[in-house]
Amino acid sequence: MTPSRIALYQGPAGVPSSTSDSLAALDAAARRAAAAGARLLLTNELFLTGYALGAAVADRAETADGPGARAVARIAAEHGLAVAYGYPERDADDPATLYNALQLVAPDGARLANYRKTHLFGAYETAHFRPGTEPVVQADFAGLRLGLLICYDVEFPETVRAHALAGTELLLAPTALMRPYEIVPQSVIPVRAWESQLYIAYANRCGDEGEYSFAGLSCLAAPDGTVRARAGHGEDLITADVDPALLKASRAENTYLSDRRPELYTSLV
């Protein structure tokens, strides 16, 4: 199997004044990503609306098939690449319920997967979102098994290992990581990729939003523990290849998954 190039968009900085501004930034990023040969573009957590909205997040939330989703589908189809984007999801059956969500759209605009963040971080998220209940959401694309998590989720080794055991090869993790937690993209994400033997695409926000200062440092971490691409602290678009051959070789050399003894770990659950 040949490598698949992916792009991670770290930006734009600050809270967008409208969803239309976010979509314009996405269109520009998708154009650049496609020109660089990327087959998939990952944006950051709550990309469509911005993160630091407070109670106003309810005004910008929409259902998984809402106008923002339809606009993203058109952008994906126009540029011929898959798009994974963060947004506040309004439950179609219970409009008062909101989720911090990630949606994956195919190059033809079809929805491939939708994931709701299971581990909420801090007072803002716990006040306005309900945690999701499905820990492993996957989709097949470009010969790869993709998995979806959001930000704080990936900091738990259990969630990443669950994906590895379910066959995930590339884990998509949009995030809104603040300073001073730079240790997460710098150290934790490469370690997660190494210990669970998969690729992790970690796309962060950047700049300041209200009380939050986002750290940037988006990256693609490989199963051999290396970082194949790294963004700086400001707006950036990075690309790197996900190589199934490297993943296969790494899993053959690093036998963490096959050497597990689950019968000894029952106390963990």
Secondary structure, 3 states (H helix, E strand, C coil): CCCEEEEEEECCCCCCCCHHHHHHHHHHHHHHHHHCCCCEEECCCCCCCCCCCHHHHHHHCECCCCHHHHHHHHHHHHHCCEEEEEEEEECCCCCCCEEEEEEEECCCCCEEEEEECCCCCHHHHHHHCCCCCCCCEEEEECCEEEEECCHHHHHCHHHHHHHHHCCCCEEEEECCCECCCCHHHHHHHHHHHHHHCCEEEEECCEEEECCEEEECCCEEECCCCCEEEECCCCCEEEEEEECHHHHHHHHHHCCHHHHCCHHHCHHHC
